[in-house]
Amino acid sequence: MKLSTFAIAITFSVASLQAVAQNVVLKPVSDNFETQICYTAATEGYSAAKRLARREHVNFTDIRTSVSCNGVSIKEFAELYEINDKGSETTTVALVAKSSNVESQACLAAIELGETAAKAKYGLEGETVFCNYEEMATFAKRYRNESTVIQSLAD
């Protein structure tokens, strides 16, 4: 028996679920334990929800399988709000090529242009290029999504 608990009322200030990252207000609508678990998962994280269950001498495995928070699992609910917290902390990464060789320059170019375009720009089509011990595509993908500053040796 799956207990669906719509334990938290969420007020959205924008229409789409993806766009609500910083515009969500969580308000518990009841004081029951399931609501507390969902609210804790959203505000403090999944591990905090597990600690709450342990502190209240409740088997978290049972709660995890029988409770949903606004239609999703407790873990997914916690992750939904965890992403928002991580998004508010911006980490800037400065990348500097320690060598002026073509491969190093192509690695940095791949972050902005993508692997195929960077290899074409530097005449490395068909070559396997490693950037910091990773394949170029993996390296470029890792830093493409972060706030990255690319510097030359002269900087």
C-alpha positions as MATLAB code, in Angstrom:
seq = 'MKLSTFAIAITFSVASLQAVAQNVVLKPVSDNFETQICYTAATEGYSAAKRLARREHVNFTDIRTSVSCNGVSIKEFAELYEINDKGSETTTVALVAKSSNVESQACLAAIELGETAAKAKYGLEGETVFCNYEEMATFAKRYRNESTVIQSLAD';
ca = [
       0.000    0.000    0.000;
       1.595    3.209   -1.151;
       0.810    6.173    1.034;
       0.854    9.294   -1.072;
       1.283   12.227    1.173;
       0.981   15.616   -0.329;
       2.499   16.978    2.815;
       3.871   20.241    1.645;
       2.122   23.101   -0.056;
       4.419   24.730   -2.560;
       3.828   28.240   -3.720;
       5.287   28.817   -7.157;
       6.092   32.299   -8.301;
       6.775   31.119  -11.856;
       4.942   28.669  -14.069;
       7.376   25.925  -15.022;
       8.938   23.449  -12.607;
      12.422   24.002  -14.024;
      12.204   27.743  -13.542;
      11.272   27.704   -9.863;
      14.793   27.161   -8.600;
      15.073   30.282   -6.459;
      11.379   31.137   -6.205;
       9.951   28.376   -4.033;
       8.438   28.829   -0.618;
       7.917   25.626    1.346;
       5.200   25.572    3.961;
       4.237   22.421    5.866;
       0.458   21.988    5.811;
       0.293   19.590    8.733;
       2.359   18.495   11.694;
       2.400   14.764   10.968;
       5.630   12.790   10.727;
       5.420   12.320    6.957;
       5.228   16.076    6.493;
       8.243   16.540    8.736;
      10.214   13.990    6.693;
       9.355   15.717    3.391;
      10.032   19.200    4.738;
      13.359   18.119    6.241;
      14.387   16.400    2.997;
      13.675   19.580    1.031;
      15.247   22.053    3.434;
      18.134   20.069    4.928;
      18.668   17.166    2.530;
      18.073   13.442    2.279;
      20.572   12.528    5.012;
      18.857   14.882    7.442;
      15.517   13.172    6.717;
      17.136    9.814    7.500;
      18.538   11.212   10.759;
      15.093   12.520   11.701;
      13.579    9.066   11.222;
      16.350    7.468   13.274;
      15.922   10.068   16.042;
      12.183    9.298   16.150;
      12.880    5.515   16.155;
      11.141    5.015   12.818;
      12.434    2.577   10.201;
      13.467    4.842    7.321;
      13.246    2.031    4.765;
       9.541    1.670    5.539;
       9.007    5.430    5.317;
      11.005    5.670    2.084;
       8.855    3.046    0.373;
       5.496    4.236    1.674;
       5.741    8.036    1.592;
       5.933   10.342   -1.381;
       6.448   14.078   -1.237;
       4.284   15.924   -3.740;
       4.151   12.793   -5.863;
       7.873   11.971   -5.913;
      10.090    9.852   -3.696;
      11.734   11.418   -0.663;
      15.145   11.118   -2.328;
      13.978   12.797   -5.548;
      12.272   15.524   -3.520;
      15.485   16.205   -1.592;
      17.510   16.247   -4.815;
      15.085   18.671   -6.421;
      15.904   21.277   -3.791;
      19.546   20.268   -3.387;
      20.178   21.189   -7.029;
      18.822   24.645   -6.328;
      21.236   25.118   -3.439;
      24.205   23.992   -5.519;
      23.163   26.295   -8.320;
      23.367   29.323   -6.044;
      27.018   28.636   -5.214;
      29.081   29.517   -8.245;
      32.561   28.061   -8.438;
      34.961   29.658  -10.858;
      37.607   27.420  -12.383;
      40.673   28.933  -14.043;
      42.277   26.694  -16.658;
      45.775   27.406  -17.892;
      47.643   25.360  -20.476;
      51.066   24.637  -18.988;
      52.349   23.853  -22.447;
      51.926   25.770  -25.666;
      51.629   22.600  -27.756;
      48.719   22.076  -30.131;
      47.036   19.431  -27.968;
      46.938   21.701  -24.905;
      45.458   24.527  -26.943;
      42.890   22.141  -28.447;
      41.869   20.977  -24.971;
      41.070   24.528  -23.917;
      39.315   25.260  -27.200;
      37.156   22.142  -26.778;
      35.500   23.681  -23.719;
      34.052   26.486  -25.813;
      33.826   24.894  -29.254;
      33.260   21.231  -28.509;
      35.557   18.302  -29.285;
      34.946   18.039  -33.039;
      35.388   21.758  -33.755;
      38.489   22.029  -31.553;
      40.148   19.050  -33.236;
      39.323   20.517  -36.656;
      40.706   23.925  -35.665;
      44.034   22.416  -34.604;
      44.268   19.719  -37.293;
      43.769   16.812  -34.906;
      40.876   15.038  -36.634;
      41.028   11.293  -36.051;
      43.494   11.693  -33.156;
      42.787   10.594  -29.593;
      43.620   13.574  -27.400;
      43.803   13.430  -23.618;
      43.364   16.501  -21.454;
      44.498   16.113  -17.836;
      44.386   12.317  -18.248;
      40.798   12.402  -19.557;
      39.529   12.024  -23.085;
      38.945   15.414  -24.650;
      35.147   15.040  -24.819;
      34.930   14.203  -21.098;
      37.251   17.065  -20.160;
      35.312   19.578  -22.255;
      31.978   18.408  -20.893;
      33.198   18.658  -17.292;
      34.215   22.303  -17.589;
      31.583   23.488  -20.072;
      28.909   23.566  -17.363;
      30.965   25.451  -14.813;
      32.045   29.032  -14.603;
      35.378   28.585  -16.361;
      38.022   31.168  -17.121;
      40.561   30.136  -19.737;
      43.938   31.816  -19.406;
      47.104   31.727  -21.462;
      50.588   31.141  -20.056;
      51.266   34.888  -20.253;
      48.374   35.670  -17.863;
];
